[in-house]
Amino acid sequence: MKKTNSLSFYYLTLFAVFSIMAQILTSCASSLPSPREEDMKQDRFNKLAIDELRDGRTLYVSKCSGCHSLYLPTQYSSSGWDTILTAMNPKAKVTEDEALRIRMYLTVYSNND
Ligand code: HEC
C-alpha cells in the first residue's frame, strides 16, 4: 500500500514538472508576434509578403531555439538584429533564403530605430 502511494506521488510530481515545462515553452513561442493581415497595412510592412513573414517566424522558432530561449523581436533594433544575425546564422546553419526570411521577420517587428 505504501509503495503504490509513493509511486503515484512520483508520477504526479513528474507530470507536474512536465506540464510546467510545456507551459513555459509554449508561452515563449506564443508571445512572439504572428504576422496578421492588418499589420501589412503599416508603412514598414510595405512590399513584404505575409507568407514570407510567417515562414520567417516558423524558421526563427525552429532554427534559433536549440541553444537558448528565443528573444523577442522588440528586444533589439533592426541594426542590432543585423549584428546578431551575422554571428548567429552560421551557428544555426541556415541557408541564405532561410536567413533572409528570419531577418525580415525579426527586423520588421523589431524595436525600430
Ligand atoms: C549552436 C547554438 C546557437 C544557435 C543555433 C543560435 N544561437 Fe544565438 N546564441 C548562442 C550563444 C552561445 C550565445 C551567447 C554568446 C554569444 O553572443 O555568442 C547566443 C546569443 C544570442 C543572442 C543574444 C545576443 C546578445 O548580444 O545578447 C541573440 C539575440 C541570439 N543568440 C539570437 C539567435 C538567433 C536569431 C538564432 C537563429 C538564427 C540563434 N541565436 C541561434 C548560440 C546559438
Backbone and ligand atoms as CSV (ligand in chain L), in Angstrom:
chain,resi,resn,atom,element,x,y,z
A,1,MET,N,N,0.852,-1.214,0.000
A,1,MET,CA,C,0.000,0.000,0.000
A,1,MET,C,C,0.874,1.245,0.000
A,2,LYS,N,N,1.848,1.272,0.897
A,2,LYS,CA,C,2.731,2.444,0.994
A,2,LYS,C,C,3.515,2.640,-0.309
A,3,LYS,N,N,3.930,1.493,-0.898
A,3,LYS,CA,C,4.698,1.540,-2.131
A,3,LYS,C,C,3.915,2.217,-3.267
A,4,THR,N,N,2.641,1.814,-3.435
A,4,THR,CA,C,1.820,2.392,-4.500
A,4,THR,C,C,1.695,3.894,-4.309
A,5,ASN,N,N,1.504,4.293,-3.047
A,5,ASN,CA,C,1.354,5.719,-2.789
A,5,ASN,C,C,2.568,6.523,-3.213
A,6,SER,N,N,3.746,6.030,-2.831
A,6,SER,CA,C,4.933,6.802,-3.177
A,6,SER,C,C,5.180,6.785,-4.688
A,7,LEU,N,N,4.758,5.662,-5.321
A,7,LEU,CA,C,4.913,5.581,-6.768
A,7,LEU,C,C,3.995,6.589,-7.462
A,8,SER,N,N,2.733,6.674,-6.995
A,8,SER,CA,C,1.837,7.620,-7.659
A,8,SER,C,C,2.261,9.060,-7.368
A,9,PHE,N,N,2.843,9.274,-6.194
A,9,PHE,CA,C,3.369,10.610,-5.889
A,9,PHE,C,C,4.492,10.965,-6.862
A,10,TYR,N,N,5.330,9.958,-7.136
A,10,TYR,CA,C,6.431,10.138,-8.075
A,10,TYR,C,C,5.904,10.539,-9.458
A,11,TYR,N,N,4.890,9.799,-9.946
A,11,TYR,CA,C,4.339,10.113,-11.266
A,11,TYR,C,C,3.647,11.473,-11.284
A,12,LEU,N,N,3.003,11.789,-10.183
A,12,LEU,CA,C,2.314,13.072,-10.098
A,12,LEU,C,C,3.318,14.218,-10.186
A,13,THR,N,N,4.431,14.065,-9.454
A,13,THR,CA,C,5.469,15.091,-9.492
A,13,THR,C,C,6.049,15.217,-10.893
A,14,LEU,N,N,6.318,14.058,-11.505
A,14,LEU,CA,C,6.861,14.047,-12.854
A,14,LEU,C,C,5.907,14.765,-13.810
A,15,PHE,N,N,4.631,14.457,-13.658
A,15,PHE,CA,C,3.622,15.067,-14.519
A,15,PHE,C,C,3.593,16.582,-14.314
A,16,ALA,N,N,3.652,17.006,-13.063
A,16,ALA,CA,C,3.614,18.442,-12.750
A,16,ALA,C,C,4.810,19.155,-13.374
A,17,VAL,N,N,5.989,18.545,-13.218
A,17,VAL,CA,C,7.199,19.159,-13.764
A,17,VAL,C,C,7.084,19.305,-15.280
A,18,PHE,N,N,6.611,18.236,-15.946
A,18,PHE,CA,C,6.499,18.306,-17.402
A,18,PHE,C,C,5.452,19.311,-17.850
A,19,SER,N,N,4.332,19.413,-17.122
A,19,SER,CA,C,3.334,20.392,-17.593
A,19,SER,C,C,3.845,21.815,-17.421
A,20,ILE,N,N,4.596,22.059,-16.346
A,20,ILE,CA,C,5.153,23.406,-16.167
A,20,ILE,C,C,6.146,23.714,-17.291
A,21,MET,N,N,6.993,22.726,-17.609
A,21,MET,CA,C,7.968,22.938,-18.681
A,21,MET,C,C,7.276,23.211,-20.010
A,22,ALA,N,N,6.219,22.429,-20.294
A,22,ALA,CA,C,5.496,22.606,-21.546
A,22,ALA,C,C,4.876,23.995,-21.607
A,23,GLN,N,N,4.356,24.435,-20.448
A,23,GLN,CA,C,3.729,25.749,-20.384
A,23,GLN,C,C,4.734,26.857,-20.673
A,24,ILE,N,N,5.922,26.734,-20.065
A,24,ILE,CA,C,6.953,27.740,-20.286
A,24,ILE,C,C,7.337,27.788,-21.761
A,25,LEU,N,N,7.534,26.608,-22.362
A,25,LEU,CA,C,7.931,26.561,-23.766
A,25,LEU,C,C,6.885,27.188,-24.670
A,26,THR,N,N,5.608,26.798,-24.485
A,26,THR,CA,C,4.595,27.334,-25.383
A,26,THR,C,C,4.354,28.812,-25.126
A,27,SER,N,N,4.483,29.262,-23.874
A,27,SER,CA,C,4.219,30.675,-23.630
A,27,SER,C,C,5.298,31.537,-24.275
A,28,CYS,N,N,6.550,31.048,-24.350
A,28,CYS,CA,C,7.601,31.822,-25.014
A,28,CYS,C,C,7.294,31.972,-26.490
A,29,ALA,N,N,7.003,30.849,-27.156
A,29,ALA,CA,C,6.758,30.908,-28.592
A,29,ALA,C,C,5.502,31.713,-28.894
A,30,SER,N,N,4.481,31.641,-28.011
A,30,SER,CA,C,3.244,32.327,-28.355
A,30,SER,C,C,3.321,33.825,-28.098
A,31,SER,N,N,4.334,34.293,-27.338
A,31,SER,CA,C,4.439,35.738,-27.174
A,31,SER,C,C,5.155,36.383,-28.360
A,32,LEU,N,N,5.682,35.571,-29.273
A,32,LEU,CA,C,6.260,36.119,-30.500
A,32,LEU,C,C,5.123,36.598,-31.390
A,33,PRO,N,N,5.227,37.814,-31.929
A,33,PRO,CA,C,4.125,38.278,-32.779
A,33,PRO,C,C,3.923,37.378,-34.004
A,34,SER,N,N,2.651,37.061,-34.296
A,34,SER,CA,C,2.327,36.327,-35.516
A,34,SER,C,C,1.882,37.333,-36.560
A,35,PRO,N,N,2.476,37.312,-37.744
A,35,PRO,CA,C,2.100,38.284,-38.774
A,35,PRO,C,C,0.599,38.216,-39.081
A,36,ARG,N,N,-0.063,39.368,-39.023
A,36,ARG,CA,C,-1.501,39.428,-39.281
A,36,ARG,C,C,-1.752,40.312,-40.502
A,37,GLU,N,N,-2.875,40.035,-41.157
A,37,GLU,CA,C,-3.231,40.812,-42.352
A,37,GLU,C,C,-3.238,42.311,-42.063
A,38,GLU,N,N,-3.760,42.719,-40.882
A,38,GLU,CA,C,-3.857,44.153,-40.628
A,38,GLU,C,C,-2.495,44.821,-40.416
A,39,ASP,N,N,-1.480,44.025,-39.976
A,39,ASP,CA,C,-0.126,44.596,-39.863
A,39,ASP,C,C,0.366,45.091,-41.220
A,40,MET,N,N,0.000,44.334,-42.253
A,40,MET,CA,C,0.557,44.567,-43.580
A,40,MET,C,C,0.196,45.948,-44.130
A,41,LYS,N,N,-0.790,46.609,-43.509
A,41,LYS,CA,C,-1.195,47.939,-43.988
A,41,LYS,C,C,-0.242,49.029,-43.508
A,42,GLN,N,N,0.574,48.711,-42.479
A,42,GLN,CA,C,1.516,49.720,-41.984
A,42,GLN,C,C,2.666,49.930,-42.965
A,43,ASP,N,N,3.220,51.155,-42.930
A,43,ASP,CA,C,4.293,51.519,-43.855
A,43,ASP,C,C,5.468,50.560,-43.829
A,44,ARG,N,N,5.883,50.179,-42.616
A,44,ARG,CA,C,7.106,49.379,-42.567
A,44,ARG,C,C,6.944,47.966,-43.147
A,45,PHE,N,N,5.680,47.547,-43.357
A,45,PHE,CA,C,5.431,46.239,-43.961
A,45,PHE,C,C,5.282,46.340,-45.475
A,46,ASN,N,N,5.369,47.589,-45.950
A,46,ASN,CA,C,5.207,47.852,-47.368
A,46,ASN,C,C,6.099,46.918,-48.198
A,47,LYS,N,N,5.505,46.256,-49.195
A,47,LYS,CA,C,6.230,45.374,-50.126
A,47,LYS,C,C,6.622,44.020,-49.533
A,48,LEU,N,N,6.291,43.758,-48.258
A,48,LEU,CA,C,6.606,42.435,-47.712
A,48,LEU,C,C,5.426,41.504,-47.950
A,49,ALA,N,N,5.745,40.212,-48.131
A,49,ALA,CA,C,4.693,39.220,-48.341
A,49,ALA,C,C,4.415,38.528,-47.016
A,50,ILE,N,N,3.125,38.450,-46.662
A,50,ILE,CA,C,2.766,37.867,-45.361
A,50,ILE,C,C,3.224,36.403,-45.254
A,51,ASP,N,N,3.198,35.671,-46.373
A,51,ASP,CA,C,3.619,34.263,-46.324
A,51,ASP,C,C,5.101,34.139,-45.960
A,52,GLU,N,N,5.905,35.042,-46.500
A,52,GLU,CA,C,7.336,35.005,-46.203
A,52,GLU,C,C,7.607,35.376,-44.752
A,53,LEU,N,N,6.809,36.339,-44.247
A,53,LEU,CA,C,6.953,36.717,-42.841
A,53,LEU,C,C,6.577,35.556,-41.935
A,54,ARG,N,N,5.504,34.860,-42.306
A,54,ARG,CA,C,5.073,33.704,-41.495
A,54,ARG,C,C,6.134,32.613,-41.535
A,55,ASP,N,N,6.723,32.406,-42.714
A,55,ASP,CA,C,7.849,31.470,-42.827
A,55,ASP,C,C,8.986,31.896,-41.908
A,56,GLY,N,N,9.248,33.203,-41.906
A,56,GLY,CA,C,10.337,33.742,-41.085
A,56,GLY,C,C,10.120,33.428,-39.624
A,57,ARG,N,N,8.877,33.579,-39.163
A,57,ARG,CA,C,8.580,33.282,-37.763
A,57,ARG,C,C,8.789,31.791,-37.481
A,58,THR,N,N,8.258,30.940,-38.372
A,58,THR,CA,C,8.401,29.492,-38.192
A,58,THR,C,C,9.873,29.083,-38.177
A,59,LEU,N,N,10.634,29.652,-39.101
A,59,LEU,CA,C,12.063,29.317,-39.168
A,59,LEU,C,C,12.794,29.809,-37.928
A,60,TYR,N,N,12.429,30.999,-37.474
A,60,TYR,CA,C,13.059,31.543,-36.262
A,60,TYR,C,C,12.842,30.588,-35.086
A,61,VAL,N,N,11.599,30.128,-34.924
A,61,VAL,CA,C,11.286,29.211,-33.825
A,61,VAL,C,C,12.048,27.884,-34.002
A,62,SER,N,N,12.086,27.358,-35.227
A,62,SER,CA,C,12.704,26.039,-35.400
A,62,SER,C,C,14.229,26.091,-35.426
A,63,LYS,N,N,14.811,27.131,-36.001
A,63,LYS,CA,C,16.269,27.151,-36.175
A,63,LYS,C,C,17.011,27.838,-35.027
A,64,CYS,N,N,16.339,28.694,-34.275
A,64,CYS,CA,C,17.064,29.539,-33.319
A,64,CYS,C,C,16.801,29.180,-31.858
A,65,SER,N,N,16.031,28.135,-31.612
A,65,SER,CA,C,15.686,27.843,-30.220
A,65,SER,C,C,16.472,26.670,-29.649
A,66,GLY,N,N,17.440,26.146,-30.415
A,66,GLY,CA,C,18.180,24.969,-29.979
A,66,GLY,C,C,19.136,25.221,-28.825
A,67,CYS,N,N,19.745,26.399,-28.775
A,67,CYS,CA,C,20.809,26.645,-27.795
A,67,CYS,C,C,20.374,27.554,-26.659
A,68,HIS,N,N,19.397,28.395,-26.892
A,68,HIS,CA,C,18.946,29.337,-25.857
A,68,HIS,C,C,17.485,29.633,-26.117
A,69,SER,N,N,16.826,30.269,-25.139
A,69,SER,CA,C,15.420,30.586,-25.382
A,69,SER,C,C,15.341,31.755,-26.368
A,70,LEU,N,N,14.176,31.896,-26.973
A,70,LEU,CA,C,14.026,32.880,-28.038
A,70,LEU,C,C,13.901,34.295,-27.484
A,71,TYR,N,N,14.547,35.216,-28.126
A,71,TYR,CA,C,14.435,36.630,-27.773
A,71,TYR,C,C,13.255,37.194,-28.553
A,72,LEU,N,N,12.599,38.201,-27.976
A,72,LEU,CA,C,11.509,38.839,-28.711
A,72,LEU,C,C,12.097,39.773,-29.768
A,73,PRO,N,N,11.446,39.886,-30.918
A,73,PRO,CA,C,11.951,40.803,-31.953
A,73,PRO,C,C,12.150,42.227,-31.413
A,74,THR,N,N,11.263,42.639,-30.497
A,74,THR,CA,C,11.325,44.003,-29.950
A,74,THR,C,C,12.494,44.211,-28.989
A,75,GLN,N,N,13.227,43.152,-28.654
A,75,GLN,CA,C,14.357,43.327,-27.742
A,75,GLN,C,C,15.555,44.006,-28.408
A,76,TYR,N,N,15.556,44.088,-29.746
A,76,TYR,CA,C,16.674,44.728,-30.452
A,76,TYR,C,C,16.140,45.613,-31.565
A,77,SER,N,N,16.987,46.552,-31.994
A,77,SER,CA,C,16.662,47.380,-33.153
A,77,SER,C,C,16.991,46.581,-34.409
A,78,SER,N,N,16.593,47.074,-35.566
A,78,SER,CA,C,16.895,46.300,-36.769
A,78,SER,C,C,18.400,46.226,-37.007
A,79,SER,N,N,19.149,47.300,-36.689
A,79,SER,CA,C,20.599,47.192,-36.869
A,79,SER,C,C,21.210,46.243,-35.828
A,80,GLY,N,N,20.607,46.203,-34.628
A,80,GLY,CA,C,21.043,45.244,-33.616
A,80,GLY,C,C,20.860,43.819,-34.103
A,81,TRP,N,N,19.709,43.548,-34.719
A,81,TRP,CA,C,19.456,42.202,-35.258
A,81,TRP,C,C,20.465,41.852,-36.344
A,82,ASP,N,N,20.818,42.846,-37.186
A,82,ASP,CA,C,21.799,42.562,-38.244
A,82,ASP,C,C,23.117,42.074,-37.665
A,83,THR,N,N,23.584,42.762,-36.624
A,83,THR,CA,C,24.844,42.360,-35.994
A,83,THR,C,C,24.717,40.955,-35.403
A,84,ILE,N,N,23.595,40.712,-34.690
A,84,ILE,CA,C,23.386,39.412,-34.047
A,84,ILE,C,C,23.305,38.298,-35.080
A,85,LEU,N,N,22.549,38.561,-36.175
A,85,LEU,CA,C,22.360,37.501,-37.172
A,85,LEU,C,C,23.665,37.148,-37.878
A,86,THR,N,N,24.546,38.130,-38.049
A,86,THR,CA,C,25.856,37.833,-38.639
A,86,THR,C,C,26.569,36.775,-37.799
A,87,ALA,N,N,26.409,36.855,-36.484
A,87,ALA,CA,C,27.059,35.878,-35.602
A,87,ALA,C,C,26.254,34.581,-35.490
A,88,MET,N,N,24.927,34.671,-35.526
A,88,MET,CA,C,24.076,33.510,-35.226
A,88,MET,C,C,23.761,32.642,-36.440
A,89,ASN,N,N,23.679,33.223,-37.630
A,89,ASN,CA,C,23.328,32.426,-38.809
A,89,ASN,C,C,24.251,31.227,-39.011
A,90,PRO,N,N,25.585,31.414,-38.890
A,90,PRO,CA,C,26.446,30.234,-39.035
A,90,PRO,C,C,26.201,29.195,-37.942
A,91,LYS,N,N,25.910,29.657,-36.711
A,91,LYS,CA,C,25.623,28.712,-35.628
A,91,LYS,C,C,24.365,27.915,-35.942
A,92,ALA,N,N,23.357,28.590,-36.505
A,92,ALA,CA,C,22.075,27.930,-36.782
A,92,ALA,C,C,22.108,27.160,-38.098
A,93,LYS,N,N,23.179,27.295,-38.855
A,93,LYS,CA,C,23.349,26.607,-40.145
A,93,LYS,C,C,22.145,26.814,-41.064
A,94,VAL,N,N,21.715,28.058,-41.194
A,94,VAL,CA,C,20.579,28.357,-42.077
A,94,VAL,C,C,21.069,28.617,-43.501
A,95,THR,N,N,20.218,28.337,-44.477
A,95,THR,CA,C,20.553,28.669,-45.867
A,95,THR,C,C,20.368,30.178,-46.045
A,96,GLU,N,N,20.816,30.685,-47.181
A,96,GLU,CA,C,20.707,32.119,-47.455
A,96,GLU,C,C,19.239,32.561,-47.457
A,97,ASP,N,N,18.404,31.724,-48.057
A,97,ASP,CA,C,16.989,32.041,-48.163
A,97,ASP,C,C,16.301,32.021,-46.789
A,98,GLU,N,N,16.665,31.026,-45.969
A,98,GLU,CA,C,16.114,30.973,-44.612
A,98,GLU,C,C,16.566,32.188,-43.811
A,99,ALA,N,N,17.844,32.546,-43.965
A,99,ALA,CA,C,18.396,33.694,-43.243
A,99,ALA,C,C,17.646,34.974,-43.611
A,100,LEU,N,N,17.311,35.136,-44.893
A,100,LEU,CA,C,16.592,36.325,-45.346
A,100,LEU,C,C,15.215,36.431,-44.692
A,101,ARG,N,N,14.527,35.278,-44.621
A,101,ARG,CA,C,13.178,35.300,-44.047
A,101,ARG,C,C,13.204,35.548,-42.540
A,102,ILE,N,N,14.169,34.947,-41.868
A,102,ILE,CA,C,14.295,35.182,-40.432
A,102,ILE,C,C,14.602,36.657,-40.188
A,103,ARG,N,N,15.511,37.215,-40.989
A,103,ARG,CA,C,15.884,38.622,-40.830
A,103,ARG,C,C,14.672,39.541,-41.069
A,104,MET,N,N,13.904,39.206,-42.123
A,104,MET,CA,C,12.724,40.004,-42.457
A,104,MET,C,C,11.748,40.030,-41.270
A,105,TYR,N,N,11.501,38.851,-40.708
A,105,TYR,CA,C,10.580,38.747,-39.573
A,105,TYR,C,C,11.089,39.550,-38.371
A,106,LEU,N,N,12.346,39.327,-37.993
A,106,LEU,CA,C,12.872,39.961,-36.774
A,106,LEU,C,C,12.979,41.474,-36.910
A,107,THR,N,N,13.391,41.951,-38.092
A,107,THR,CA,C,13.599,43.398,-38.220
A,107,THR,C,C,12.278,44.164,-38.366
A,108,VAL,N,N,11.287,43.544,-39.010
A,108,VAL,CA,C,10.033,44.298,-39.190
A,108,VAL,C,C,9.274,44.421,-37.856
A,109,TYR,N,N,9.465,43.447,-36.957
A,109,TYR,CA,C,8.836,43.548,-35.630
A,109,TYR,C,C,9.807,44.071,-34.572
A,110,SER,N,N,10.977,44.554,-35.026
A,110,SER,CA,C,11.999,44.997,-34.067
A,110,SER,C,C,11.593,46.312,-33.421
A,111,ASN,N,N,12.409,46.670,-32.447
A,111,ASN,CA,C,12.269,47.952,-31.787
A,111,ASN,C,C,12.988,48.944,-32.695
A,112,ASN,N,N,12.314,49.327,-33.799
A,112,ASN,CA,C,12.987,50.048,-34.876
A,112,ASN,C,C,13.579,51.374,-34.463
A,113,ASP,N,N,14.794,51.615,-34.936
A,113,ASP,CA,C,15.424,52.908,-34.621
A,113,ASP,C,C,15.421,53.784,-35.851
L,1,HEC,C1,C,24.588,26.497,-31.844
L,1,HEC,C2,C,23.923,27.265,-30.803
L,1,HEC,C3,C,23.138,28.515,-31.206
L,1,HEC,C4,C,22.170,28.629,-32.180
L,1,HEC,C5,C,21.617,27.564,-33.115
L,1,HEC,C6,C,21.721,30.018,-32.126
L,1,HEC,N1,N,22.373,30.688,-31.137
L,1,HEC,FE1,FE,22.037,32.599,-30.522
L,1,HEC,N2,N,23.468,32.444,-29.120
L,1,HEC,C7,C,24.270,31.331,-28.916
L,1,HEC,C8,C,25.257,31.643,-27.872
L,1,HEC,C9,C,26.328,30.683,-27.348
L,1,HEC,C10,C,25.004,32.968,-27.464
L,1,HEC,C11,C,25.713,33.805,-26.374
L,1,HEC,C12,C,27.115,34.160,-26.732
L,1,HEC,C13,C,27.227,34.949,-27.994
L,1,HEC,O1,O,26.695,36.085,-28.064
L,1,HEC,O2,O,27.867,34.411,-28.929
L,1,HEC,C14,C,23.875,33.434,-28.254
L,1,HEC,C15,C,23.312,34.679,-28.114
L,1,HEC,C16,C,22.218,35.147,-28.837
L,1,HEC,C17,C,21.582,36.419,-28.640
L,1,HEC,C18,C,21.948,37.457,-27.591
L,1,HEC,C19,C,22.998,38.349,-28.170
L,1,HEC,C20,C,23.417,39.446,-27.215
L,1,HEC,O3,O,24.218,40.286,-27.675
L,1,HEC,O4,O,22.997,39.463,-26.066
L,1,HEC,C21,C,20.592,36.527,-29.559
L,1,HEC,C22,C,19.613,37.668,-29.751
L,1,HEC,C23,C,20.621,35.315,-30.363
L,1,HEC,N3,N,21.611,34.478,-29.879
L,1,HEC,C24,C,19.805,35.079,-31.447
L,1,HEC,C25,C,19.859,33.915,-32.233
L,1,HEC,C26,C,19.152,33.732,-33.481
L,1,HEC,C27,C,18.261,34.762,-34.137
L,1,HEC,C28,C,19.426,32.471,-33.915
L,1,HEC,C29,C,18.955,31.800,-35.210
L,1,HEC,C30,C,19.395,32.399,-36.452
L,1,HEC,C31,C,20.325,31.856,-32.934
L,1,HEC,N4,N,20.575,32.775,-31.940
L,1,HEC,C32,C,20.789,30.556,-32.993
L,1,HEC,C33,C,24.146,30.111,-29.525
L,1,HEC,C34,C,23.272,29.813,-30.561
